[in-house]
Amino acid sequence: MTADNKKKCAHIPCVCVPPSGEKYCSQFCEDAGDEEAEIACGCGHPACSR
């Protein structure tokens, strides 16, 4: 799969790419959902550490 075909996590502030077939990259993001309520992601993955 090329980078162009990868979709980002459904949690809006998250920039991670979830595992194949998944909507979220982690349980944290799944619990947070896809609502735009946060300005930063706390999933703990290096891509989201700012």
Distance bins in CASP14 RR format, pairs under 12 A and 6 or more apart:
PFRMAT RR
TARGET T0000
AUTHOR 0000-0000-0000
RMODE 2
METHOD distances of the structure
MODEL  1
1 7 0 0 0 0 0 1 0 0 0 0 0
1 17 0 0 0 0 1 0 0 0 0 0 0
1 19 0 0 0 0 0 1 0 0 0 0 0
1 20 1 0 0 1 0 0 0 0 0 0 0
1 21 0 0 0 0 0 1 0 0 0 0 0
2 17 0 0 0 0 0 1 0 0 0 0 0
3 17 0 0 0 0 1 0 0 0 0 0 0
4 17 0 0 0 0 0 1 0 0 0 0 0
5 17 0 0 0 0 0 1 0 0 0 0 0
5 20 0 0 0 0 0 1 0 0 0 0 0
6 15 0 0 0 0 0 1 0 0 0 0 0
6 16 0 0 0 0 0 1 0 0 0 0 0
6 17 1 0 1 0 0 0 0 0 0 0 0
6 18 0 0 0 0 1 0 0 0 0 0 0
6 19 0 0 0 0 0 1 0 0 0 0 0
6 20 0 0 0 0 1 0 0 0 0 0 0
6 21 0 0 0 0 0 1 0 0 0 0 0
6 22 0 0 0 0 0 1 0 0 0 0 0
6 25 0 0 0 0 0 1 0 0 0 0 0
6 47 0 0 0 0 0 1 0 0 0 0 0
7 14 0 0 0 0 0 1 0 0 0 0 0
7 15 0 0 0 0 0 1 0 0 0 0 0
7 16 0 0 0 0 0 1 0 0 0 0 0
7 17 1 0 0 1 0 0 0 0 0 0 0
7 18 1 0 0 1 0 0 0 0 0 0 0
7 19 0 0 0 0 0 1 0 0 0 0 0
7 20 0 0 0 0 0 1 0 0 0 0 0
7 21 0 0 0 0 1 0 0 0 0 0 0
7 22 0 0 0 0 1 0 0 0 0 0 0
7 23 0 0 0 0 1 0 0 0 0 0 0
7 24 0 0 0 0 0 1 0 0 0 0 0
7 25 0 0 0 0 0 1 0 0 0 0 0
8 14 1 0 0 1 0 0 0 0 0 0 0
8 15 1 0 0 1 0 0 0 0 0 0 0
8 16 1 0 0 1 0 0 0 0 0 0 0
8 17 1 0 0 1 0 0 0 0 0 0 0
8 18 1 0 0 1 0 0 0 0 0 0 0
8 22 0 0 0 0 0 1 0 0 0 0 0
8 23 0 0 0 0 0 1 0 0 0 0 0
8 24 0 0 0 0 0 1 0 0 0 0 0
8 25 0 0 0 0 1 0 0 0 0 0 0
8 29 0 0 0 0 0 1 0 0 0 0 0
8 34 0 0 0 0 0 1 0 0 0 0 0
8 41 0 0 0 0 0 1 0 0 0 0 0
8 43 0 0 0 0 0 1 0 0 0 0 0
8 45 0 0 0 0 0 1 0 0 0 0 0
8 47 0 0 0 0 1 0 0 0 0 0 0
8 48 0 0 0 0 0 1 0 0 0 0 0
9 15 1 0 0 1 0 0 0 0 0 0 0
9 16 1 0 1 0 0 0 0 0 0 0 0
9 17 1 0 0 1 0 0 0 0 0 0 0
9 18 1 0 1 0 0 0 0 0 0 0 0
9 19 0 0 0 0 0 1 0 0 0 0 0
9 21 0 0 0 0 0 1 0 0 0 0 0
9 22 0 0 0 0 1 0 0 0 0 0 0
9 23 1 0 0 1 0 0 0 0 0 0 0
9 24 1 0 1 0 0 0 0 0 0 0 0
9 25 1 0 1 0 0 0 0 0 0 0 0
9 26 1 0 0 1 0 0 0 0 0 0 0
9 27 0 0 0 0 0 1 0 0 0 0 0
9 28 0 0 0 0 1 0 0 0 0 0 0
9 29 1 0 1 0 0 0 0 0 0 0 0
9 30 0 0 0 0 1 0 0 0 0 0 0
9 32 0 0 0 0 1 0 0 0 0 0 0
9 33 0 0 0 0 1 0 0 0 0 0 0
9 34 0 0 0 0 1 0 0 0 0 0 0
9 41 1 0 0 1 0 0 0 0 0 0 0
9 42 0 0 0 0 0 1 0 0 0 0 0
9 43 1 0 0 1 0 0 0 0 0 0 0
9 44 0 0 0 0 0 1 0 0 0 0 0
9 45 0 0 0 0 1 0 0 0 0 0 0
9 47 0 0 0 0 1 0 0 0 0 0 0
9 48 0 0 0 0 1 0 0 0 0 0 0
10 16 0 0 0 0 0 1 0 0 0 0 0
10 17 0 0 0 0 0 1 0 0 0 0 0
10 18 1 0 0 1 0 0 0 0 0 0 0
10 21 0 0 0 0 0 1 0 0 0 0 0
10 22 0 0 0 0 1 0 0 0 0 0 0
10 23 1 0 1 0 0 0 0 0 0 0 0
10 24 1 0 1 0 0 0 0 0 0 0 0
10 25 0 0 0 0 1 0 0 0 0 0 0
10 26 0 0 0 0 0 1 0 0 0 0 0
10 29 1 0 0 1 0 0 0 0 0 0 0
10 30 0 0 0 0 1 0 0 0 0 0 0
10 31 0 0 0 0 0 1 0 0 0 0 0
10 32 0 0 0 0 1 0 0 0 0 0 0
10 33 1 0 0 1 0 0 0 0 0 0 0
10 34 1 0 1 0 0 0 0 0 0 0 0
10 35 0 0 0 0 0 1 0 0 0 0 0
10 36 0 0 0 0 0 1 0 0 0 0 0
10 41 0 0 0 0 0 1 0 0 0 0 0
10 43 0 0 0 0 0 1 0 0 0 0 0
11 18 0 0 0 0 1 0 0 0 0 0 0
11 22 0 0 0 0 0 1 0 0 0 0 0
11 23 0 0 0 0 1 0 0 0 0 0 0
11 24 1 0 0 1 0 0 0 0 0 0 0
11 25 1 0 0 1 0 0 0 0 0 0 0
11 26 0 0 0 0 1 0 0 0 0 0 0
11 27 0 0 0 0 0 1 0 0 0 0 0
11 28 1 0 0 1 0 0 0 0 0 0 0
11 29 1 1 0 0 0 0 0 0 0 0 0
11 30 1 0 0 1 0 0 0 0 0 0 0
11 31 0 0 0 0 1 0 0 0 0 0 0
11 32 1 0 1 0 0 0 0 0 0 0 0
11 33 1 0 1 0 0 0 0 0 0 0 0
11 34 1 0 0 1 0 0 0 0 0 0 0
11 35 0 0 0 0 1 0 0 0 0 0 0
11 36 0 0 0 0 1 0 0 0 0 0 0
11 37 0 0 0 0 1 0 0 0 0 0 0
11 38 0 0 0 0 1 0 0 0 0 0 0
11 39 0 0 0 0 0 1 0 0 0 0 0
11 40 0 0 0 0 0 1 0 0 0 0 0
11 41 1 0 0 1 0 0 0 0 0 0 0
11 42 0 0 0 0 1 0 0 0 0 0 0
11 43 1 0 0 1 0 0 0 0 0 0 0
11 44 0 0 0 0 0 1 0 0 0 0 0
11 45 0 0 0 0 0 1 0 0 0 0 0
11 48 0 0 0 0 1 0 0 0 0 0 0
12 24 0 0 0 0 0 1 0 0 0 0 0
12 29 0 0 0 0 1 0 0 0 0 0 0
12 32 0 0 0 0 1 0 0 0 0 0 0
12 33 0 0 0 0 1 0 0 0 0 0 0
12 34 1 0 0 1 0 0 0 0 0 0 0
12 35 1 0 0 1 0 0 0 0 0 0 0
12 36 1 0 1 0 0 0 0 0 0 0 0
12 37 0 0 0 0 1 0 0 0 0 0 0
12 38 1 0 0 1 0 0 0 0 0 0 0
12 39 0 0 0 0 1 0 0 0 0 0 0
12 40 0 0 0 0 0 1 0 0 0 0 0
12 41 0 0 0 0 1 0 0 0 0 0 0
12 48 0 0 0 0 0 1 0 0 0 0 0
13 25 0 0 0 0 0 1 0 0 0 0 0
13 28 0 0 0 0 0 1 0 0 0 0 0
13 29 0 0 0 0 1 0 0 0 0 0 0
13 32 0 0 0 0 1 0 0 0 0 0 0
13 33 0 0 0 0 0 1 0 0 0 0 0
13 34 0 0 0 0 0 1 0 0 0 0 0
13 35 0 0 0 0 0 1 0 0 0 0 0
13 36 1 0 0 1 0 0 0 0 0 0 0
13 37 0 0 0 0 1 0 0 0 0 0 0
13 38 1 0 1 0 0 0 0 0 0 0 0
13 39 1 0 0 1 0 0 0 0 0 0 0
13 40 1 0 1 0 0 0 0 0 0 0 0
13 41 1 0 1 0 0 0 0 0 0 0 0
13 42 0 0 0 0 1 0 0 0 0 0 0
13 43 0 0 0 0 1 0 0 0 0 0 0
13 47 0 0 0 0 0 1 0 0 0 0 0
13 48 1 0 0 1 0 0 0 0 0 0 0
13 50 0 0 0 0 0 1 0 0 0 0 0
14 23 0 0 0 0 0 1 0 0 0 0 0
14 24 1 0 0 1 0 0 0 0 0 0 0
14 25 1 0 0 1 0 0 0 0 0 0 0
14 26 0 0 0 0 1 0 0 0 0 0 0
14 28 0 0 0 0 1 0 0 0 0 0 0
14 29 1 0 1 0 0 0 0 0 0 0 0
14 30 0 0 0 0 0 1 0 0 0 0 0
14 31 0 0 0 0 0 1 0 0 0 0 0
14 32 0 0 0 0 1 0 0 0 0 0 0
14 33 0 0 0 0 1 0 0 0 0 0 0
14 34 0 0 0 0 1 0 0 0 0 0 0
14 36 0 0 0 0 0 1 0 0 0 0 0
14 38 0 0 0 0 1 0 0 0 0 0 0
14 39 0 0 0 0 0 1 0 0 0 0 0
14 40 0 0 0 0 1 0 0 0 0 0 0
14 41 1 0 1 0 0 0 0 0 0 0 0
14 42 1 0 0 1 0 0 0 0 0 0 0
14 43 1 0 1 0 0 0 0 0 0 0 0
14 44 0 0 0 0 1 0 0 0 0 0 0
14 45 0 0 0 0 1 0 0 0 0 0 0
14 47 0 0 0 0 1 0 0 0 0 0 0
14 48 1 0 1 0 0 0 0 0 0 0 0
14 49 0 0 0 0 0 1 0 0 0 0 0
14 50 0 0 0 0 0 1 0 0 0 0 0
15 25 0 0 0 0 1 0 0 0 0 0 0
15 29 0 0 0 0 0 1 0 0 0 0 0
15 40 0 0 0 0 0 1 0 0 0 0 0
15 41 1 0 0 1 0 0 0 0 0 0 0
15 42 0 0 0 0 0 1 0 0 0 0 0
15 43 0 0 0 0 1 0 0 0 0 0 0
15 44 0 0 0 0 0 1 0 0 0 0 0
15 45 0 0 0 0 1 0 0 0 0 0 0
15 46 0 0 0 0 0 1 0 0 0 0 0
15 47 1 0 1 0 0 0 0 0 0 0 0
15 48 1 0 1 0 0 0 0 0 0 0 0
15 49 0 0 0 0 0 1 0 0 0 0 0
15 50 0 0 0 0 1 0 0 0 0 0 0
16 22 0 0 0 0 0 1 0 0 0 0 0
16 23 0 0 0 0 0 1 0 0 0 0 0
16 24 0 0 0 0 1 0 0 0 0 0 0
16 25 1 1 0 0 0 0 0 0 0 0 0
16 26 1 0 0 1 0 0 0 0 0 0 0
16 28 0 0 0 0 0 1 0 0 0 0 0
16 29 1 0 0 1 0 0 0 0 0 0 0
16 30 0 0 0 0 0 1 0 0 0 0 0
16 41 1 0 0 1 0 0 0 0 0 0 0
16 42 0 0 0 0 0 1 0 0 0 0 0
16 43 1 0 0 1 0 0 0 0 0 0 0
16 44 0 0 0 0 1 0 0 0 0 0 0
16 45 1 0 1 0 0 0 0 0 0 0 0
16 46 0 0 0 0 1 0 0 0 0 0 0
16 47 1 0 1 0 0 0 0 0 0 0 0
16 48 1 0 0 1 0 0 0 0 0 0 0
16 49 0 0 0 0 0 1 0 0 0 0 0
17 23 0 0 0 0 0 1 0 0 0 0 0
17 24 0 0 0 0 0 1 0 0 0 0 0
17 25 1 0 0 1 0 0 0 0 0 0 0
17 26 0 0 0 0 0 1 0 0 0 0 0
17 29 0 0 0 0 0 1 0 0 0 0 0
17 43 0 0 0 0 0 1 0 0 0 0 0
17 45 0 0 0 0 1 0 0 0 0 0 0
17 47 0 0 0 0 1 0 0 0 0 0 0
17 48 0 0 0 0 0 1 0 0 0 0 0
18 24 1 0 1 0 0 0 0 0 0 0 0
18 25 1 0 1 0 0 0 0 0 0 0 0
18 26 0 0 0 0 1 0 0 0 0 0 0
18 27 0 0 0 0 0 1 0 0 0 0 0
18 28 0 0 0 0 0 1 0 0 0 0 0
18 29 1 0 0 1 0 0 0 0 0 0 0
18 30 0 0 0 0 1 0 0 0 0 0 0
18 34 0 0 0 0 0 1 0 0 0 0 0
18 43 0 0 0 0 0 1 0 0 0 0 0
18 45 0 0 0 0 0 1 0 0 0 0 0
18 47 0 0 0 0 0 1 0 0 0 0 0
19 25 1 0 0 1 0 0 0 0 0 0 0
19 26 0 0 0 0 1 0 0 0 0 0 0
19 29 0 0 0 0 0 1 0 0 0 0 0
19 30 0 0 0 0 0 1 0 0 0 0 0
19 45 0 0 0 0 0 1 0 0 0 0 0
22 29 0 0 0 0 1 0 0 0 0 0 0
22 30 0 0 0 0 1 0 0 0 0 0 0
23 29 0 0 0 0 1 0 0 0 0 0 0
23 30 1 0 0 1 0 0 0 0 0 0 0
23 32 0 0 0 0 0 1 0 0 0 0 0
23 33 0 0 0 0 1 0 0 0 0 0 0
23 34 1 0 0 1 0 0 0 0 0 0 0
24 30 1 0 1 0 0 0 0 0 0 0 0
24 31 0 0 0 0 1 0 0 0 0 0 0
24 32 0 0 0 0 1 0 0 0 0 0 0
24 33 1 0 0 1 0 0 0 0 0 0 0
24 34 0 0 0 0 1 0 0 0 0 0 0
24 41 0 0 0 0 0 1 0 0 0 0 0
24 43 0 0 0 0 1 0 0 0 0 0 0
24 45 0 0 0 0 0 1 0 0 0 0 0
25 32 0 0 0 0 0 1 0 0 0 0 0
25 33 0 0 0 0 0 1 0 0 0 0 0
25 41 0 0 0 0 1 0 0 0 0 0 0
25 42 0 0 0 0 0 1 0 0 0 0 0
25 43 1 0 1 0 0 0 0 0 0 0 0
25 44 0 0 0 0 1 0 0 0 0 0 0
25 45 1 0 0 1 0 0 0 0 0 0 0
25 46 0 0 0 0 0 1 0 0 0 0 0
25 47 0 0 0 0 1 0 0 0 0 0 0
25 48 0 0 0 0 1 0 0 0 0 0 0
26 32 0 0 0 0 1 0 0 0 0 0 0
26 33 0 0 0 0 0 1 0 0 0 0 0
26 41 0 0 0 0 1 0 0 0 0 0 0
26 42 0 0 0 0 1 0 0 0 0 0 0
26 43 1 0 1 0 0 0 0 0 0 0 0
26 44 1 0 0 1 0 0 0 0 0 0 0
26 45 1 0 0 1 0 0 0 0 0 0 0
26 47 0 0 0 0 0 1 0 0 0 0 0
26 48 0 0 0 0 1 0 0 0 0 0 0
27 33 0 0 0 0 0 1 0 0 0 0 0
27 42 0 0 0 0 0 1 0 0 0 0 0
27 43 0 0 0 0 1 0 0 0 0 0 0
27 44 0 0 0 0 0 1 0 0 0 0 0
27 45 0 0 0 0 0 1 0 0 0 0 0
28 38 0 0 0 0 0 1 0 0 0 0 0
28 40 0 0 0 0 0 1 0 0 0 0 0
28 41 1 0 0 1 0 0 0 0 0 0 0
28 42 1 0 1 0 0 0 0 0 0 0 0
28 43 1 0 1 0 0 0 0 0 0 0 0
28 44 1 0 0 1 0 0 0 0 0 0 0
28 45 0 0 0 0 1 0 0 0 0 0 0
28 48 0 0 0 0 1 0 0 0 0 0 0
29 35 0 0 0 0 0 1 0 0 0 0 0
29 38 0 0 0 0 0 1 0 0 0 0 0
29 41 1 0 0 1 0 0 0 0 0 0 0
29 42 0 0 0 0 1 0 0 0 0 0 0
29 43 1 0 1 0 0 0 0 0 0 0 0
29 44 0 0 0 0 1 0 0 0 0 0 0
29 45 0 0 0 0 1 0 0 0 0 0 0
29 47 0 0 0 0 0 1 0 0 0 0 0
29 48 0 0 0 0 1 0 0 0 0 0 0
30 43 0 0 0 0 1 0 0 0 0 0 0
31 38 0 0 0 0 0 1 0 0 0 0 0
31 42 0 0 0 0 0 1 0 0 0 0 0
31 43 0 0 0 0 0 1 0 0 0 0 0
32 38 1 0 0 1 0 0 0 0 0 0 0
32 40 0 0 0 0 0 1 0 0 0 0 0
32 41 1 0 0 1 0 0 0 0 0 0 0
32 42 0 0 0 0 1 0 0 0 0 0 0
32 43 0 0 0 0 1 0 0 0 0 0 0
32 48 0 0 0 0 0 1 0 0 0 0 0
33 41 0 0 0 0 0 1 0 0 0 0 0
33 43 0 0 0 0 0 1 0 0 0 0 0
38 48 0 0 0 0 0 1 0 0 0 0 0
39 50 0 0 0 0 0 1 0 0 0 0 0
40 48 1 0 0 1 0 0 0 0 0 0 0
40 49 0 0 0 0 0 1 0 0 0 0 0
40 50 1 0 0 1 0 0 0 0 0 0 0
41 47 0 0 0 0 1 0 0 0 0 0 0
41 48 1 0 1 0 0 0 0 0 0 0 0
41 49 0 0 0 0 1 0 0 0 0 0 0
41 50 0 0 0 0 1 0 0 0 0 0 0
42 48 1 0 0 1 0 0 0 0 0 0 0
42 49 0 0 0 0 1 0 0 0 0 0 0
42 50 0 0 0 0 1 0 0 0 0 0 0
43 49 0 0 0 0 1 0 0 0 0 0 0
43 50 0 0 0 0 0 1 0 0 0 0 0
44 50 0 0 0 0 0 1 0 0 0 0 0
END
